[in-house]
């Protein structure tokens, strides 16, 4: 099919070297500026005229935004411009947050991941963003900054609709932080697309489980559902069931069904609503079974 827009529209390009310089550009042109981290979504959307910024602000020239740091007490810090490949090569991040690494591998191909970023993937706010679910179940917090100051937003409160977040005009994300996961945490990321490589998820389920003596089952689970609602959502009823019931095969199957019931998918060119809902049940069941096996549970 012929590309209706064979070239990008005109805009002014800025690559600030400091946070102060970036904030100044955004403050002087608040309604006309678009900050970006990797640009893998941004430039496609500009090409397709989904928005037409007068200024593009490339954050990759700010060294501190590319940092990835892990601390045994405070957890993981992922800078806004840290690429997915650099994150996947970070030894401590891979060891402590393996489910996030599994989801990052599902994002396009190796070449694109040299520019694509986790923070950008999240800020794009697509309901099928692969890294959003894992960051949600790991209790991620987005750190935002503007000329007015800084604020921290839990990821569970960050999204307000497809492609929409709580970020304000003149504001951008500096980093996301993930706290240290509870001791004994295990998890799984299961997704399905139209092909094995480089496709957006038709449906995906992230499962995280860890010992918790406050639960009747002895374990607490966090479950995120991707591509089956206006935003990535948590399967709260399934989480409660897995905490309050003694774990066995039938409870796991009931939890998977509750995940399907929590989903509100649509029918589009990539799949029907009915198919997505059924795949959520299947993926949730597989993810829960795999996580329980890793936890040493016999169902």
C-alpha positions in Angstrom: 0.0 0.0 0.0 1.3 3.5 -0.9 2.4 5.4 2.1 0.1 8.5 2.3 2.7 10.5 4.0 6.1 9.7 2.5 8.0 12.2 4.6 8.0 13.8 8.1 6.4 17.2 8.5 8.7 20.1 9.2 9.7 20.7 12.9 12.6 22.2 14.9 14.9 19.7 16.5 16.5 20.3 19.9 19.0 18.1 21.7 19.6 19.6 25.2 22.7 18.5 27.2 21.2 19.2 30.6 17.9 18.8 32.4 17.7 22.6 32.9 18.0 23.1 29.1 15.4 20.5 28.3 12.9 22.0 30.8 13.6 25.5 29.4 12.7 24.4 25.9 9.5 22.7 27.1 8.5 25.7 29.2 9.0 28.2 26.4 7.0 26.1 23.9 4.6 24.1 26.2 1.9 23.4 23.7 4.2 22.9 20.7 7.0 20.7 22.1 7.3 16.9 22.2 10.0 15.3 24.3 11.2 11.8 23.3 13.5 9.1 24.6 14.0 6.6 21.8 11.7 7.9 19.2 10.6 4.5 17.9 6.9 5.3 18.5 7.2 9.1 18.4 8.4 9.4 14.8 5.9 7.0 13.5 3.1 9.0 15.1 4.5 12.2 13.7 4.9 10.7 10.2 1.2 9.6 10.4 0.2 13.1 11.5 -1.3 11.9 14.7 0.2 15.1 16.2 2.3 17.9 14.7 4.8 19.3 17.2 6.7 22.4 16.2 9.7 21.3 18.4 11.1 17.8 19.0 13.2 17.6 22.2 15.6 14.7 22.1 16.4 13.7 25.7 19.2 11.3 24.7 21.9 14.0 25.0 21.4 14.2 28.8 23.8 11.7 30.4 22.0 11.2 33.7 18.8 10.0 31.9 20.7 7.0 30.4 21.7 5.5 33.8 20.6 2.1 35.1 21.3 1.6 38.8 20.4 -1.1 41.3 20.6 -0.9 45.1 19.8 -3.8 47.4 17.7 -1.5 49.6 16.0 0.9 47.2 15.7 -1.3 44.1 16.1 -0.5 40.4 16.3 2.9 38.7 15.9 3.0 34.9 16.6 6.3 33.2 14.3 7.6 30.6 16.8 7.1 27.7 18.3 3.8 28.8 17.7 1.4 25.9 16.0 -1.9 26.3 19.1 -3.7 25.2 21.2 -2.0 27.8 18.7 -2.9 30.5 18.7 -6.5 29.3 22.5 -6.6 29.5 22.5 -5.2 33.1 23.5 -8.1 35.3 21.7 -7.0 38.5 18.5 -5.9 36.7 18.3 -9.3 35.0 18.9 -11.2 38.2 16.3 -9.3 40.3 13.6 -8.5 37.7 13.6 -11.4 35.2 9.9 -11.0 34.2 10.7 -7.4 33.0 13.5 -8.8 30.9 11.2 -11.5 29.4 8.7 -8.8 28.4 11.5 -6.5 26.9 12.6 -9.4 24.6 9.1 -9.4 23.1 9.5 -5.8 21.9 10.2 -5.8 18.2 13.8 -6.9 17.2 17.3 -6.4 18.5 18.0 -3.4 16.2 15.0 -1.5 17.4 15.7 -2.3 21.1 19.0 -0.4 20.7 16.9 2.8 20.7 13.6 1.7 22.3 13.3 2.5 26.0 11.2 1.0 28.8 10.2 4.5 30.0 9.2 5.5 26.4 7.3 2.2 26.0 5.4 3.1 29.2 4.8 6.8 28.4 3.4 5.8 25.0 0.6 4.3 27.0 -0.4 1.7 24.5 -2.8 -0.9 26.0 -0.5 -3.5 24.4 2.8 -2.1 25.7 4.8 -5.2 26.7 6.8 -3.7 29.6 3.9 -2.0 31.3 2.4 -5.1 33.0 5.7 -6.3 34.5 6.5 -2.8 35.7 3.1 -2.6 37.3 3.3 -5.9 39.2 6.8 -4.9 40.3 5.1 -1.8 41.8 6.9 0.7 39.6 6.8 4.4 40.2 7.2 7.0 37.4 9.3 10.1 38.3 8.2 13.3 36.4 9.7 16.7 36.2 8.8 20.1 34.9 9.7 23.8 35.6 7.2 23.6 38.5 9.1 20.8 40.2 9.1 17.0 40.5 6.4 14.5 41.3 6.2 10.7 41.7 3.3 8.7 40.3 2.7 5.0 41.0 2.4 3.2 37.7 -1.1 1.9 38.7 -2.2 5.5 38.7 -0.3 6.7 35.6 -2.7 5.8 32.8 -6.0 7.4 32.0 -6.8 5.9 28.6 -5.3 4.6 25.4 -2.2 6.8 24.6 -3.1 9.0 27.6 -1.3 9.5 30.9 -1.4 11.9 33.8 1.7 13.8 32.5 1.1 17.5 32.1 2.1 19.9 29.3 5.8 20.8 29.8 6.5 17.7 31.9 8.5 14.6 31.0 9.5 11.3 32.7 13.0 11.2 34.1 13.0 7.6 35.2 11.0 4.7 36.5 12.0 3.0 39.8 11.1 -0.5 40.9 11.4 -1.4 44.6 13.2 -4.5 45.7 10.9 -7.5 45.0 9.8 -9.5 48.1 12.0 -12.4 49.0 11.2 -15.5 47.1 9.5 -13.7 44.3 8.9 -15.7 41.1 7.0 -14.8 38.0 6.1 -15.3 34.3 5.3 -13.2 31.2 3.0 -14.8 28.6 1.9 -13.2 25.4 0.5 -14.0 22.0 0.9 -12.1 18.8 0.2 -12.7 15.1 3.8 -13.8 14.5 6.7 -14.9 16.7 8.9 -11.8 16.3 8.3 -8.1 16.2 4.5 -8.0 16.7 2.4 -6.2 19.2 0.7 -8.4 21.7 -2.9 -9.5 20.9 -3.1 -10.5 24.6 -0.6 -10.8 27.4 -0.5 -11.8 31.1 2.1 -10.9 33.7 2.1 -13.0 36.9 4.2 -12.4 40.0 4.0 -14.5 43.2 5.8 -14.5 46.5 5.4 -15.9 50.0 3.1 -13.9 52.3 2.1 -15.2 55.7 -0.8 -12.8 55.8 -2.5 -14.8 53.0 -4.5 -17.9 53.8 -2.8 -19.6 50.8 0.6 -18.5 52.1 1.3 -16.6 48.9 0.3 -13.3 47.3 0.0 -12.9 43.5 0.0 -9.8 41.3 -1.5 -10.3 37.8 -1.5 -7.7 35.0 -3.5 -8.0 31.8 -2.3 -6.4 28.6 -4.1 -5.5 25.4 -7.6 -6.3 26.7 -8.7 -3.0 28.1 -8.2 0.7 27.5 -5.2 0.5 29.7 -3.1 -2.4 31.2 -5.1 -3.5 34.2 -4.6 -5.6 37.4 -6.8 -8.7 37.8 -7.9 -7.8 41.3 -10.5 -10.5 41.9 -8.1 -13.2 40.8 -5.4 -11.8 43.1 -7.8 -11.9 46.1 -8.9 -15.5 45.3 -5.3 -16.7 45.2 -4.6 -15.0 48.5 -7.7 -16.3 50.3 -8.0 -19.9 49.0 -5.7 -22.8 49.5 -3.9 -23.2 46.3 -4.7 -26.2 44.1 -5.4 -26.9 40.4 -9.1 -25.9 40.6 -8.3 -22.6 42.3 -5.7 -21.8 39.7 -8.3 -22.5 37.0 -10.8 -20.3 38.7 -8.3 -17.5 39.0 -7.5 -17.8 35.2 -11.3 -17.5 34.5 -11.5 -14.4 36.7 -8.7 -12.9 34.7 -10.7 -13.5 31.5 -13.8 -11.9 33.1 -11.8 -8.9 34.2 -10.7 -8.2 30.6 -12.7 -5.9 28.4 -11.2 -6.4 24.9 -12.2 -5.0 21.6 -12.4 -6.5 18.2 -9.9 -5.1 15.7 -7.8 -6.1 12.7 -5.5 -8.1 15.0 -8.1 -10.2 16.8 -11.6 -10.5 18.0 -12.8 -9.7 21.5 -13.9 -13.3 22.1 -10.4 -14.6 21.0 -8.6 -12.1 23.2 -10.7 -13.0 26.3 -10.1 -16.7 25.8 -6.4 -16.2 25.3 -6.3 -14.2 28.6 -7.7 -17.3 30.3 -5.2 -19.6 28.6 -2.2 -17.3 29.2 -3.2 -16.7 32.8 -3.5 -20.4 33.5 -0.1 -21.1 32.0 1.5 -18.2 33.7 0.1 -19.2 37.1 1.1 -22.8 36.7 4.6 -21.8 35.7 4.9 -19.4 38.6 3.6 -21.9 41.1 6.1 -24.5 39.8 8.9 -21.9 40.3 7.6 -21.3 43.8 7.9 -25.0 44.5 4.1 -25.5 44.8 2.5 -28.8 43.9 -1.0 -28.3 42.6 
